Amino acid sequence: MPDGITETGELYSPYVGLVYMFNLIVGTGALTMPQAFAVAGWGLSLALIIFLAFMSYMTTTFVIEAMAAANAHMRWKRRERQRIVDDSDPSSDSYYDDDDDDDDKNTVAIRDGYDRSETRPILSVQRARTYDAFDIVERMEMGQMASMFFNKVGVNMFYICIIIYLYGDLAIYAAAVPYSLTEVVCGNQSCSADSKVKHNDTDPCWGSVRRIDAYRIFLTAFSLLLGPFTFFNVQKTKYLQIITSLMRWIAFIIMIILALIRIGEGAGEGHPPIANFAGIPTLFGVCVYSFMCQHSLPSLITPISKKKHMNKLVLVDYVLILAFYSLLSFTAIFCFSNLKDMYTLNFTSNCSVISVPFIRYFLGLFPVFTISTNFPIIAVTLRNNWKTVFHREGGMYPWLIDRIVFPLITVIPPIFVAFCTHDLETLVGITGSYAGTGIQYIIPACLVYFSRKDIGLMFGNDVQNKHRSPFKHSFWVLFVLVWSVSCFIFVTTNIVLAETQP
């Protein structure tokens, strides 16, 4: 495809696309949400997650609008290039031939009385047949849209934000797998242990090996097994995606049913407060991380065959995801009094909830399999983003830089962070509060703002993008930006105060 546009791939129906979006959004963040709910209180948590779901939906519609604008932008550029070629050869029969076929002959009207060569700037285009122009038929990734609508500084800031977020993702994954293995291996699966006991890192695991030592052993093995994939190209196969998604949903359904049964029997131990404002920073980061999908929307939305009611269908998806998160978290906080960082681990050593060893092991270990399959893919994505940041037109990287340095700077920092801490709630909270806020709020707001200006210059201010967000007033863009800056300040202030308190 020209101009670096990626092919759409196999088309699927809107409902299949929304299932894919549901699976994308509901991931690792959901497993850390119950503990954040328990700390912040059920009333405050419910209010905040509803508001953050609304904010995430709004910025999702911003990205969809920007995707449509990017498609129109590329069609306009190709049409103009073709016309310049045709102008140099007036006898050519291809004057009206372009990639939108013959029915686009009257798509662009040029001002009368001016020489054609003087009317090529973007202000020259007065009218366009917009229905086809804004069809989302070619996949425009966020990096491509940033390069199209942002200046050089904006593009660099975009990639920095993406890179920080991917580093946070890898650190969470690198910590979650060995942490889950440690809890399962070092825990007492014989049902004789007190599930309410909170273990310390210095507690023995087996023999003279402490729990923290076991964690680092598993982390080393994880790094040696999956780290080398960063040096190659990896992509997730369709069947691997189906298997991991199936495992995840079986685990989620089992946990919800078991918690509901225990609460229904009157054996629920959780008594969370209504509100605890000290828990807002972590809950905010976890919720932002758990609603993250904006960076993957081009790959999800573009192959959908019918996009007429896309914003409404996405709204239905967000309502379902909000209901699922609420059900998972509320059953958890009223079922357990001592929630762990990974919600699945509350079932591994608690035989009063489930006494079947296979199910307890499955719930404890399923994050190990699902997360391990994602780690190499995200690592390769991060490596490629590093290459894009330093790429120069026509330049080639030396073999040492390309095959050794970039993979090393990709995989070493998150593993180092995982060696320093396995506090998953903090890792998810910080990743969501900072890089997540940039990707979910600031970048979509900036993309839709500058894409609207770009389309206004090309087609005129009276042209309407058929995929325009319901939040079309500039107030909403400003609201998202102000909200984002306020969140940065609030979260940072709370972290500083928490660290400075004796």
C-alpha positions as CSV (number, residue, x, y, z in Angstrom):
1,M,0.0,0.0,0.0
2,P,1.3,3.6,-0.7
3,D,2.5,5.9,2.0
4,G,3.1,3.2,4.5
5,I,-0.6,2.3,4.9
6,T,-1.1,-1.2,6.2
7,E,-3.5,-3.5,4.4
8,T,-6.8,-4.1,6.1
9,G,-6.8,-7.9,6.1
10,E,-9.8,-10.2,6.3
11,L,-13.1,-8.4,7.0
12,Y,-15.5,-9.4,9.8
13,S,-18.9,-8.2,11.0
14,P,-19.4,-5.4,13.5
15,Y,-20.4,-7.8,16.3
16,V,-17.2,-10.0,15.8
17,G,-15.2,-6.8,15.9
18,L,-16.7,-5.8,19.2
19,V,-16.0,-9.2,20.6
20,Y,-12.4,-8.7,19.7
21,M,-12.5,-5.3,21.4
22,F,-14.0,-6.8,24.5
23,N,-11.2,-9.4,24.6
24,L,-8.6,-6.7,24.1
25,I,-9.8,-4.5,26.9
26,V,-10.5,-7.1,29.5
27,G,-7.0,-8.4,30.3
28,T,-4.4,-8.2,33.1
29,G,-5.7,-5.0,34.5
30,A,-9.0,-6.7,35.5
31,L,-7.1,-9.1,37.9
32,T,-5.7,-6.1,39.9
33,M,-8.9,-4.2,40.0
34,P,-10.6,-6.0,42.9
35,Q,-7.9,-5.0,45.4
36,A,-8.0,-1.4,44.2
37,F,-11.8,-1.4,44.7
38,A,-11.4,-2.8,48.2
39,V,-9.0,0.0,49.2
40,A,-10.9,2.9,47.7
41,G,-14.3,1.7,48.9
42,W,-17.2,0.3,46.9
43,G,-19.2,3.5,46.5
44,L,-16.3,5.7,45.4
45,S,-14.9,2.9,43.1
46,L,-18.2,2.5,41.3
47,A,-18.6,6.3,40.7
48,L,-15.0,6.6,39.5
49,I,-15.1,3.6,37.1
50,I,-18.3,4.8,35.6
51,F,-16.8,8.2,34.9
52,L,-13.5,6.7,33.5
53,A,-15.5,4.3,31.3
54,F,-17.3,7.4,29.9
55,M,-14.0,9.2,29.3
56,S,-12.5,6.2,27.6
57,Y,-15.5,5.8,25.3
58,M,-15.2,9.5,24.4
59,T,-11.6,9.2,23.4
60,T,-12.3,6.0,21.5
61,T,-14.8,7.9,19.3
62,F,-12.0,10.6,18.9
63,V,-9.7,8.0,17.5
64,I,-12.3,6.6,15.1
65,E,-13.0,10.1,13.8
66,A,-9.2,10.7,13.4
67,M,-8.9,7.4,11.5
68,A,-11.7,8.5,9.0
69,A,-9.9,11.9,8.6
70,A,-6.6,10.1,7.9
71,N,-8.2,8.0,5.2
72,A,-9.7,11.1,3.6
73,H,-6.3,12.9,3.9
74,M,-4.6,10.1,2.1
75,R,-7.2,9.9,-0.7
76,W,-6.9,13.7,-1.2
77,K,-3.1,13.5,-1.4
78,R,-3.2,10.6,-3.9
79,R,-5.8,12.4,-6.0
80,E,-3.8,15.6,-6.1
81,R,-0.6,13.7,-7.1
82,Q,-2.5,12.0,-9.9
83,R,-3.8,15.4,-11.1
84,I,-0.4,16.9,-11.1
85,V,0.8,14.0,-13.3
86,D,-2.2,14.4,-15.6
87,D,-1.7,18.1,-15.9
88,S,1.8,17.5,-17.3
89,D,0.3,15.4,-20.1
90,P,-3.0,17.0,-21.1
91,S,-3.6,14.4,-23.8
92,S,-3.6,11.6,-21.3
93,D,-6.8,9.7,-21.0
94,S,-6.2,9.1,-17.3
95,Y,-7.1,12.6,-16.2
96,Y,-9.9,11.3,-14.0
97,D,-8.3,7.9,-13.2
98,D,-7.4,7.5,-9.6
99,D,-7.7,4.8,-6.9
100,D,-11.3,5.8,-6.2
101,D,-12.4,4.8,-9.8
102,D,-14.3,6.8,-12.5
103,D,-17.2,7.9,-10.3
104,D,-14.8,10.3,-8.5
105,K,-14.4,12.5,-11.6
106,N,-16.3,15.4,-10.0
107,T,-15.0,14.9,-6.5
108,V,-13.0,18.1,-6.3
109,A,-14.1,21.4,-7.6
110,I,-11.4,24.0,-8.4
111,R,-11.9,27.7,-8.1
112,D,-12.8,29.3,-11.5
113,G,-10.5,31.9,-13.0
114,Y,-7.2,30.6,-11.6
115,D,-4.5,28.7,-13.3
116,R,-4.5,25.0,-12.1
117,S,-0.9,25.2,-10.9
118,E,-1.8,28.1,-8.7
119,T,-4.7,26.3,-7.0
120,R,-2.9,23.2,-5.8
121,P,-2.5,24.3,-2.1
122,I,-4.9,22.7,0.3
123,L,-7.1,25.9,0.5
124,S,-8.0,25.4,-3.1
125,V,-10.3,22.5,-2.5
126,Q,-13.8,23.8,-1.9
127,R,-16.1,20.8,-2.1
128,A,-15.7,17.0,-2.0
129,R,-18.0,14.1,-2.2
130,T,-17.4,13.2,1.4
131,Y,-19.4,10.0,1.8
132,D,-16.7,7.9,0.2
133,A,-13.8,10.1,1.2
134,F,-14.2,9.3,4.9
135,D,-14.7,5.6,4.6
136,I,-12.3,3.7,6.9
137,V,-10.9,1.1,4.4
138,E,-7.2,1.4,5.0
139,R,-5.6,0.8,8.4
140,M,-3.9,3.9,9.7
141,E,-1.9,3.2,12.9
142,M,-1.7,5.8,15.6
143,G,2.0,6.5,14.7
144,Q,1.0,7.2,11.1
145,M,-1.8,9.5,12.2
146,A,0.6,11.3,14.5
147,S,3.1,11.8,11.7
148,M,0.3,13.1,9.5
149,F,-1.3,15.6,11.9
150,F,1.4,16.5,14.4
151,N,4.7,18.4,14.0
152,K,8.1,16.8,14.7
153,V,7.9,17.5,18.4
154,G,4.4,16.1,18.7
155,V,5.5,12.9,16.8
156,N,8.5,12.4,19.2
157,M,6.3,13.0,22.2
158,F,3.8,10.4,20.9
159,Y,6.5,7.7,20.5
160,I,8.0,8.6,23.9
161,C,4.5,8.1,25.5
162,I,4.0,4.8,23.7
163,I,7.5,3.5,24.7
164,I,6.9,4.4,28.3
165,Y,3.6,2.6,28.3
166,L,5.1,-0.5,26.7
167,Y,7.9,-0.5,29.2
168,G,5.3,-0.5,32.0
169,D,3.4,-3.3,30.3
170,L,6.5,-5.4,30.1
171,A,7.4,-4.7,33.7
172,I,3.9,-5.7,34.8
173,Y,4.1,-9.0,32.8
174,A,7.6,-9.7,34.0
175,A,6.5,-9.3,37.6
176,A,3.1,-11.0,37.3
177,V,4.4,-14.4,36.0
178,P,7.1,-15.1,38.7
179,Y,4.8,-13.6,41.4
180,S,2.0,-16.1,40.4
181,L,4.4,-19.0,40.3
182,T,5.9,-18.0,43.7
183,E,2.4,-17.9,45.3
184,V,1.4,-21.2,43.9
185,V,4.7,-23.1,44.6
186,C,5.3,-21.5,48.0
187,G,1.7,-21.6,49.1
188,N,0.2,-24.5,51.0
189,Q,-2.2,-26.3,48.6
190,S,-3.2,-28.9,51.2
191,C,-6.0,-26.7,52.6
192,S,-4.3,-26.8,56.0
193,A,-3.0,-23.2,55.7
194,D,-4.8,-20.1,56.8
195,S,-5.7,-18.3,53.6
196,K,-5.9,-15.0,55.5
197,V,-2.2,-15.0,56.4
198,K,-0.3,-12.4,54.5
199,H,3.2,-13.7,53.7
200,N,6.3,-11.6,53.7
201,D,9.2,-11.8,51.2
202,T,11.4,-13.2,53.9
203,D,9.1,-16.1,54.8
204,P,10.5,-19.5,53.8
205,C,9.4,-21.1,50.6
206,W,11.2,-24.4,50.6
207,G,14.1,-25.2,52.9
208,S,16.4,-22.2,53.3
209,V,15.0,-20.6,50.1
210,R,12.9,-17.5,51.0
211,R,9.9,-16.4,49.0
212,I,11.8,-13.4,47.5
213,D,14.5,-15.8,46.4
214,A,12.0,-18.1,44.7
215,Y,10.5,-15.1,43.0
216,R,13.9,-14.0,41.6
217,I,14.6,-17.6,40.5
218,F,11.4,-17.7,38.6
219,L,12.0,-14.2,37.2
220,T,15.5,-15.3,36.0
221,A,14.0,-18.3,34.3
222,F,11.2,-16.2,32.7
223,S,13.8,-13.7,31.4
224,L,16.0,-16.5,29.9
225,L,13.1,-18.3,28.3
226,L,11.2,-15.3,26.8
227,G,13.8,-12.6,26.6
228,P,15.6,-14.1,23.6
229,F,12.3,-13.7,21.5
230,T,13.0,-10.0,21.5
231,F,15.9,-10.5,19.1
232,F,13.5,-12.0,16.5
233,N,10.2,-11.2,14.9
234,V,7.2,-12.7,16.7
235,Q,3.5,-12.4,16.0
236,K,0.6,-13.9,17.7
237,T,-1.1,-16.7,15.8
238,K,-4.9,-17.0,15.5
239,Y,-5.0,-20.3,17.3
240,L,-2.8,-19.1,20.2
241,Q,-5.1,-16.1,20.6
242,I,-8.2,-18.4,20.7
243,I,-6.6,-20.6,23.4
244,T,-5.4,-17.8,25.6
245,S,-8.8,-16.0,25.3
246,L,-10.6,-19.2,26.1
247,M,-8.5,-19.8,29.2
248,R,-9.0,-16.3,30.4
249,W,-12.8,-16.4,30.1
250,I,-13.1,-19.8,31.8
251,A,-11.1,-18.4,34.7
252,F,-13.1,-15.2,35.0
253,I,-16.4,-17.1,34.9
254,I,-15.2,-19.7,37.5
255,M,-14.1,-16.9,39.9
256,I,-17.3,-14.9,39.6
257,I,-19.5,-18.0,40.1
258,L,-17.4,-19.2,43.1
259,A,-17.6,-15.8,44.7
260,L,-21.3,-15.5,44.1
261,I,-21.9,-18.9,45.6
262,R,-19.9,-18.0,48.7
263,I,-21.7,-14.7,49.2
264,G,-25.1,-16.4,48.6
265,E,-24.3,-18.9,51.3
266,G,-23.7,-16.0,53.7
267,A,-20.0,-16.9,54.0
268,G,-18.7,-13.7,52.5
269,E,-15.9,-12.1,54.6
270,G,-15.5,-8.8,52.9
271,H,-16.7,-5.5,54.5
272,P,-15.2,-2.8,52.3
273,P,-15.8,0.9,53.2
274,I,-18.1,3.1,51.1
275,A,-15.3,5.6,50.3
276,N,-11.6,6.0,51.0
277,F,-10.1,8.9,49.1
278,A,-6.6,7.7,49.8
279,G,-7.2,4.8,47.4
280,I,-8.1,7.1,44.4
281,P,-4.6,7.4,42.8
282,T,-4.1,3.6,42.5
283,L,-7.7,3.0,41.5
284,F,-7.4,5.7,38.8
285,G,-4.3,4.1,37.3
286,V,-5.8,0.6,37.4
287,C,-9.0,1.7,35.8
288,V,-7.2,3.7,33.0
289,Y,-5.0,0.7,32.4
290,S,-8.0,-1.6,32.3
291,F,-9.9,0.4,29.7
292,M,-6.9,0.8,27.4
293,C,-7.6,0.0,23.8
294,Q,-7.1,3.3,21.9
295,H,-3.6,2.3,20.6
296,S,-5.0,-0.9,19.0
297,L,-8.2,0.6,17.5
298,P,-6.9,0.9,13.9
299,S,-6.3,-2.9,13.8
300,L,-9.7,-3.6,15.3
301,I,-12.0,-1.1,13.6
302,T,-10.6,-1.1,10.0
303,P,-11.5,-4.7,9.1
304,I,-15.1,-4.3,10.3
305,S,-17.3,-4.6,7.2
306,K,-20.1,-2.2,8.2
307,K,-19.2,0.9,10.2
308,K,-22.4,2.9,9.9
309,H,-23.3,2.7,13.6
310,M,-19.8,2.2,14.9
311,N,-20.1,4.7,17.8
312,K,-23.3,3.2,19.1
313,L,-21.9,-0.3,19.0
314,V,-18.7,0.7,20.8
315,L,-21.0,2.3,23.4
316,V,-22.7,-1.0,23.9
317,D,-19.3,-2.7,24.3
318,Y,-18.2,-0.2,26.9
319,V,-21.4,-0.7,28.9
320,L,-20.9,-4.5,28.9
321,I,-17.2,-4.1,29.9
322,L,-18.2,-1.7,32.7
323,A,-20.8,-4.3,33.9
324,F,-18.3,-7.1,33.8
325,Y,-15.6,-5.1,35.8
326,S,-18.2,-4.1,38.4
327,L,-19.5,-7.7,38.7
328,L,-15.9,-9.1,39.0
329,S,-14.8,-6.5,41.6
330,F,-18.0,-6.4,43.7
331,T,-18.1,-10.2,44.1
332,A,-14.4,-10.1,45.0
333,I,-14.6,-7.3,47.7
334,F,-17.6,-8.9,49.4
335,C,-16.3,-12.4,49.2
336,F,-12.7,-11.9,50.5
337,S,-11.4,-9.8,53.4
338,N,-7.8,-9.9,52.3
339,L,-7.5,-9.4,48.5
340,K,-4.1,-10.1,46.8
341,D,-2.5,-8.2,44.0
342,M,-3.6,-10.8,41.5
343,Y,-7.2,-11.7,42.2
344,T,-6.7,-15.3,41.0
345,L,-4.3,-16.0,43.9
346,N,-7.1,-15.7,46.4
347,F,-8.5,-19.0,45.2
348,T,-5.2,-21.0,45.3
349,S,-5.0,-21.7,49.0
350,N,-8.6,-21.1,50.1
351,C,-10.4,-24.4,50.3
352,S,-13.5,-22.8,51.8
353,V,-14.1,-21.3,48.4
354,I,-13.1,-24.3,46.2
355,S,-11.6,-27.6,47.3
356,V,-10.8,-29.1,43.9
357,P,-7.0,-28.9,43.5
358,F,-7.1,-28.8,39.7
359,I,-9.3,-25.7,39.7
360,R,-7.2,-24.0,42.3
361,Y,-4.0,-24.7,40.3
362,F,-5.7,-23.6,37.1
363,L,-6.8,-20.2,38.6
364,G,-3.4,-19.6,40.1
365,L,-1.4,-20.5,37.0
366,F,-3.6,-19.3,34.0
367,P,-2.1,-15.8,34.1
368,V,1.3,-17.5,33.7
369,F,0.3,-18.9,30.3
370,T,-1.7,-16.0,29.0
371,I,0.8,-13.3,30.0
372,S,3.8,-15.4,28.8
373,T,2.4,-15.5,25.3
374,N,1.9,-11.7,25.2
375,F,5.4,-10.8,26.6
376,P,7.4,-11.5,23.4
377,I,4.8,-9.7,21.2
378,I,4.9,-6.5,23.2
379,A,8.7,-6.7,23.5
380,V,9.0,-6.8,19.7
381,T,6.5,-4.0,19.4
382,L,8.6,-1.9,21.8
383,R,11.8,-2.7,19.9
384,N,10.2,-1.6,16.6
385,N,9.0,1.7,18.2
386,W,12.6,2.4,19.3
387,K,13.8,1.8,15.8
388,T,11.1,4.2,14.5
389,V,12.2,7.0,16.9
390,F,15.8,7.0,15.7
391,H,15.1,6.1,12.1
392,R,16.3,8.5,9.4
393,E,15.0,8.5,5.9
394,G,17.0,6.1,3.7
395,G,19.3,5.2,6.6
396,M,20.1,1.6,7.7
397,Y,21.2,0.6,11.2
398,P,24.5,-1.2,11.7
399,W,24.0,-4.9,12.5
400,L,25.1,-4.5,16.1
401,I,22.7,-1.7,16.7
402,D,19.8,-3.4,14.9
403,R,20.1,-6.9,16.2
404,I,21.8,-6.5,19.6
405,V,21.4,-2.9,21.1
406,F,17.7,-2.4,20.4
407,P,16.6,-5.7,21.8
408,L,18.7,-5.2,24.9
409,I,17.4,-1.7,25.7
410,T,13.9,-3.2,25.2
411,V,14.1,-6.2,27.5
412,I,16.6,-5.1,30.3
413,P,14.7,-2.2,31.9
414,P,11.4,-4.0,32.6
415,I,13.2,-7.0,33.9
416,F,15.3,-4.8,36.2
417,V,12.1,-3.1,37.5
418,A,10.6,-6.6,38.1
419,F,13.7,-7.6,40.1
420,C,13.2,-4.5,42.2
421,T,9.5,-4.9,43.0
422,H,6.6,-7.3,42.5
423,D,4.0,-4.9,43.7
424,L,1.6,-5.3,40.7
425,E,-1.0,-2.8,42.0
426,T,1.6,-0.1,42.1
427,L,3.1,-1.0,38.7
428,V,-0.4,-1.0,37.0
429,G,-1.3,2.2,38.8
430,I,1.8,4.1,37.8
431,T,1.6,2.8,34.2
432,G,-2.0,3.7,33.8
433,S,-1.7,7.1,35.6
434,Y,1.1,8.4,33.5
435,A,1.7,6.7,30.1
436,G,-1.8,5.4,30.1
437,T,-3.3,8.8,30.6
438,G,-1.2,10.1,27.6
439,I,-2.3,7.3,25.3
440,Q,-6.0,7.1,26.4
441,Y,-6.7,10.9,26.8
442,I,-4.1,13.3,25.5
443,I,-3.1,11.7,22.2
444,P,-6.7,11.0,21.0
445,A,-7.7,14.5,22.0
446,C,-4.8,16.0,20.1
447,L,-5.4,13.7,17.1
448,V,-9.0,14.6,16.7
449,Y,-8.3,18.4,17.2
450,F,-5.6,18.6,14.5
451,S,-7.4,16.2,12.2
452,R,-10.4,18.5,12.2
453,K,-8.2,21.4,11.4
454,D,-6.6,19.4,8.6
455,I,-9.9,18.4,7.1
456,G,-11.2,21.9,7.3
457,L,-8.3,23.2,5.2
458,M,-8.7,20.4,2.7
459,F,-12.4,20.2,2.2
460,G,-13.8,23.3,3.9
461,N,-15.4,23.8,7.3
462,D,-18.8,22.8,6.0
463,V,-17.8,19.3,5.3
464,Q,-18.8,16.7,7.9
465,N,-16.9,13.6,8.7
466,K,-19.5,10.8,8.7
467,H,-17.6,9.0,11.5
468,R,-17.4,12.2,13.6
469,S,-17.5,11.7,17.3
470,P,-20.8,12.5,19.1
471,F,-18.6,14.8,21.3
472,K,-17.9,17.1,18.3
473,H,-17.7,20.4,20.2
474,S,-14.3,21.7,21.0
475,F,-15.3,21.9,24.6
476,W,-14.9,18.1,24.9
477,V,-11.3,18.2,23.6
478,L,-10.4,20.9,26.1
479,F,-12.2,19.0,28.9
480,V,-10.2,15.8,28.2
481,L,-6.9,17.8,28.2
482,V,-7.7,19.7,31.4
483,W,-8.8,16.4,33.0
484,S,-5.6,14.7,32.0
485,V,-3.4,17.5,33.4
486,S,-5.4,17.5,36.6
487,C,-4.9,13.8,37.0
488,F,-1.2,14.1,36.4
489,I,-0.9,16.7,39.2
490,F,-3.3,14.8,41.6
491,V,-1.6,11.4,41.2
492,T,1.9,12.9,41.5
493,T,1.0,14.9,44.6
494,N,-0.4,11.9,46.3
495,I,2.7,9.8,45.5
496,V,5.0,12.5,46.8
497,L,2.9,12.9,50.0
498,A,2.7,9.2,50.6
499,E,6.5,8.8,50.2
500,T,7.3,11.8,52.5
501,Q,5.0,10.7,55.3
502,P,6.8,9.0,58.3
